[in-house]
Amino acid sequence: MKREIMFVFFIYSILSCQDEGKVGGIGNFVIKIDQTVLNSSVLIDNIESAIITVEDESGLSVFDSEEIILSGEDKFRASKVFKLKQGNYSLRKFLLKNKYGEVVFASPRRGSEKAQIVKKPLNLNFRILPEKETILSPDVISTRAATSKEFGYLDTTFDLIENLVVYYPFDGSVSDYSGNNNHAIDYSNKIYVDGVLGQAHNFNGSSDYLQLMNTVDATNGLTVSFWIYSRGTDGFQNNGCVLSKYNMTGSRGFLINTFGTWSDKYRNELSGHFYSNPETSDYRDCTFSGIKNEGEIPINLIPAAYKFVNPREIELNKWTHCVINVTDVEVQAWIDGELTVSKTREYIKYNDDALTPTVVGTILFGGKGTNNFLNGYLDELRIYNRPLTENEIATLAAK
């Protein structure tokens, strides 16, 4: 049986311009969406607001990108009351945002690329009458792996969800909220704590880790964003691997770490390593947030390839936002919205083995030290297959 979600907007219909102060009854402006279209219940559960633009018959906006907080289970009710005169209107924008402020579903506009795959693209015309219920049923589709331009929205951006490969908010689970359903297998004590947004996952520094159900492809590099509350190294251990696809016996892929180089592993710096040769660590593009000059660069790397913008380490026992950003020309390390150190890329492609698992919280197969397990909390882990802009990184760091 078809199940619908209804977005109910209570609107006062005013009888005429002359009787503008007289309310002719409460009319319901209802937007119904077939839930089977919203094919990811994980995304549905986190829908918290709708953005609508409505124009009158003269083309003037009566609601211009109005954000409406929604509540309820099967029926999402608007949090405010609107006034409209009796007359003809057009729904020109309809977006659904999740609790993280990202547009996850949208109605394509007529003439756009995505409009070709729906039956009822916007604009949708409707009429408001007193004491009558007006029902609209726009088609909505996921914005995953799409751009706002493909939906016909030149005044709106879906930036933070575009090309999002994996997204773990860690709100009591290891479910993937990117829409790709790449949930993790949890090999940990499953302890959650208060995080930056909602909850965060605790990693005990000795045995906790997660394995992605489907390994990620890092052939062209990846961009990784996360919040970390690091407790640092434990004794003689490394205790700081956030993400890895790595096997030192012949399948080096990439590492995202939060401890120092081999000679100074107690330095709590953010680093990203992407390997061109699966057999050795000598051929890689990598950056380290804490190195301050060419003399601190590890051997077998080209000092002239590095730019020292604002070198810094990760503060212990404090929430810190980190990004390893791989652009077409650089591998960059960002901390709390600021670029620290970057390296010019030497390699166009990186080694990728479809059989090597992608792991959160440790390096399963090798690496210096006997223990690379993360010691701290992790929140809002995102993996993109595109570079982030400076504004996007600032947005993520501000949450």
N, C-alpha and C positions, 0 to 999 in steps of 0.2 A: 504494500500500500504506500502511495506517495506521501511523504512527510514534508510539511512546509514549515519554514521559519517565517514569522511575521514581524515586521518592524512597524510599530504602530505610532503614528504621530497625531496627537490630538490637536485639531485646528479649529479655531473659531471662524465660521463662515459669515462674513458681513454682507448684509442684504444688498446694499447699493452704496454708491458714493455719497448720495444725499443722506442716507441713513447710516453713515459710517460708524456712529456711536452705538447703534443698536445691533446686538448680537442675535443672529437668527437661529441659534442652536449650535450644538457642538457636533462637528462632523469628523469622522475618522479618516485620516489619510493613511492608508495601509499599503506597505510594500511587502509582497509575499515572494519568498524565494524557496524553490524546491530544494530540500536538503540533499537530495541525491546528486545535485549539481555540485554541492560543496563536498567534494569527494574525500576530504581529509578531516576526520572528526577531531584530530589533534588540533588542527587550525580552528575549527568551529568553536571548540571549547574555550578558546582564548579571544574570540571576537568581543571587543569592548565598546567600539564606537562605529558610527557611520558618518560619512561625509557626503553631503548632498548640495547640489546647486539646482535651484528652481528659478525659472524665468517666467514672467507674465507674457501675455500675448503681444505686448509691444517690444519684447526683447530685453526688458529691464530685469535685473536679478533681484528677486525677493529674498532668496537665501543664496549666499555666495560662499561656496566651500564651507558651509556650516557644519561643524563637528558636533555630533549628538551622542552623548553617552547612553549606552544601552544596558538593559538589565533583564533578568528573567531567564527561563530555561528554553522552552520551545517558542515563547513569544518575547521578543526583545522590545521593551517599551522605552520610548524616548524620555529623557529626563527633563524636558522643558515643553512648554506650550507655545505654539506659534499662532499668529493671526494672519489670515488671508481674506481678501475680499472675494466675494462670489465672482467666478469667472474662469477663464481658460489659462492653463499653465503648461509648462514643459519641464520634465525632469532631464537635466543636462549632465549631471554627474552623480554617480553612486559608487562609493568606495566603502570597503569594510576594513577596519584596522584592528590589529590585535592589541593585547595589553602592553606590548613593547613599543607601540606607536608606529608599527609598520603596516602598510597597505598589503593585505594578503588576498583579497578578492576585489574584483572591479567589474563594472558593466562597460563593455566596449562602446565607443561612439561610432555612429554610422559613418562609413567611409574609411574607417581605420583597418589595419591589417587583421586585428582580432575580430572585427565585426563579421567577418566572413564565416566564422565558426559558431555563431549564435543566431537564433531566430529573431530576437527582439533587441537589436542594439539601440542605444540612446540616439536621438532624443525620444522620450515617450511623452505624448501629450495627454493631459487629463483636465477634468473640470471639477471645480469645487462648488458644491451646492449646500445650503443649510440643512442640517439634520440628515445628511446623506453620507454614506460611506463610499469613499473613492479608493479603489484597489488598483495598484500597479504591480506588474510581475516582470521586472527587468531580468534579463539573463545575466548571471555573473559567472565569471571563471577565475581560476587561480592566476595570480600575478607571478607565480614562480617561473624563473628563467625567462622573464619577459621585461620589456621596458615600458614606461608610461607612454611613450610615443606610439608603440604598437597598439595601445588601447585608444589612441586619439587624444590623450591628455597632454597638451603642451604646457599647461600651467601647473602640473603636478608631477611629482617624482616618486618612484617606487625604490629609490636608490638602495636602501639598506637590505632589500630582499632580492635585488637583481643579482643573478648568478651566485646565489647562496647555495652552497653544496651541502653543508651540514650546519645545524644550529641546535646546541644543547643549552637551554636555560637552566637546567638542573633544578627545576622546581618539584622536588620530590621524586624525580624519575630520570632516566637516561634516554627519554624519547627525543627523537629528532623532530624539531619544529620547522624545518626548512620546507617541508612538503615532499621531500624525497624519501621519507620513511626509512632512513638509514639509522635506525635505532642502535644503541650500543648494548653489548653484553656486559653485565656488571660483575666483575670479579673483585668485589670489595666488601667492606662491612656495611655498606649502604647507609652511611651516616650523612645526614643533611643538617646544615646550619643556616642561620640568617645570612643572606648574601647581599649583593648590591641591589639586585632586583629579585624579590622573592627569596628563594632558597639557593644555597650553593652546596656543592658536593665536597665532602671531606676526603682527603687522601692521606693515609696514615704514615707514609714515608718508608714502609717496609714491605707491603704486599698488595695494596689497593691499586687496581687499574681497570680500565674499560677497553673493550675491543669493538671496533665498528663492525656491524654486520656485513657491510660491503666496504672493501678497502677503497681509498680515494686515489684518483689519478693525479700525480704531481709532475707529469711530463713537462708542462709549461710553467711550473711553479705554482704555489698557492699563497693566498693571503690568509693569515690567521689572527683573529682578534679574541681577547679573553680578559677577564678580571681575575687577579690572583691575590690571595692573602698567604704569603709565603712564610713558613717557619724556618726556612733556610736549611743548611746541611746538618746532618745528624752525625756527629763524630767524624769518621773518615769517609763518609759516603758522599755521593753527589747530590742525591735528593732534589731533583729539579726538572725532570723531563716532563713537558706538558703534552707534546704530541710527537709521534714518531711513526715512520714507515722505514724500517732499518733492520738489516741483517748484515753484520760485518763479515760474514763468511761468503759474501758474493752478491748481496742485493742491497747495497746502500741506496736509500731513496732520499729521505729528508728527516731532519730533527728540529724541534722547537724546544729550546732549553731555557732554564732560569738559574743556571749556575755558571761559574767561570770556565775559562779554558783549562786545558789539562794541567798547566803549570800553576794555575791559581783558581782551583775549583771553588774556593770559599767566597769568591767574588760573586755576589748575587746579581748577575747581569742577564739581560734578555739576549738570546742569540738564535739565529735561524741558519740552517745549513741545508743546501740543496746540492746533491752529488751528481756529477756528470758521469763518473766512472764507478760502477758498482763494486769494484774490487779494492779501491783505495780511497782514503780521505784527502789525497793530495789534489784532486781535481773537483773543486766545488766552488759555489758562490755562497758566501756566508757573511754575516754581520754580527757585531757584538755591541750592545748598548753602552758598555762600560769602558771600552778601550779609549784612551785619551790622546794617543800619538802613535806614530808608526812603529816605535820601539816595542809596543805592547802587542803588536799583531803576531799571531802564531806563525810558525815556520811554514814554508811552502805556499804562502799567500803573498799577493803582490801589494806592497804597502801603498803604492801610488793610486791604487783603485779605491782607497777609502777616503771618506769625507767625515771629519769630526765636527758635528754641528753643535750638539749639546750633550756630551757623554754623561751618563748617569747610570746608577745601579737601581735595582728594585729594593725599596725599603721593606725590611722585615716587619711582620706582625701588623701590616697595614694593607688595606685594599689598594691595588695598583692596576691601572689599565695598560695592557700591552698589545702591540700589533707588530707582527712581522709582515711587511708589505712588499710583495714582489711585483715590480712594474716591468715595463718592457726593457728598461735600461739599468735598473738598480734593484738591490735587495736592501730594504730599510728596516731599522728597528725604531719603533715609537713607544714612548712611555708617557702615560697621562696626557696624551694629545700632542706631545712634542717630539719632533724628529731628533734622535740622538746621534746615531752613526749610520752611514750608508756605504754600500760597496757597489761599484760599477760591475754589471754582469759580464762575465767572460763567456758564458755558455748560453746558447739559445734553448737547448733541450736538456732535461735531466733524466737520470735513470728512473724507470718505473717498472716494477714487477707486479703483475696482477695477483700473484700468489702470496705476496708479503702482506700481512695484515697491518692495518692502521690502528694505532693504540694510543689511548689517552692515559697519561700518568706514569709512564715508564718506557724504557727501551728493552724490549723482550730479548733481543738477540745481539748482545755484545755492547761494546763501548767501554771506555775507561772507567775504572771503579767497579766495585762489586754490587752496587745498589744505586740505580738511577730513579727509584720510585719518588714521585712527587710528595713533598712534605708540606701540606697546607690545604687551603680551600680553593676551589675553582668555580667560577660562575660565568655565565653568558659566553660560552665558547662557540665561535663562528668560524667556518671555513668557507672562503670564496675562491672561485676560479678566475678571478679578475683582481686588478689592483683597486684599492680604495683611494678616494680623493682625500685631500687634507680636510675638507669640510666634513666628509663622512666619518673620518677618524675622530674629529673633534666631537661630532654628535655621539658616537659610541662612548667616548671617554667622559662625556658629560652626564651619563645616565646614573 
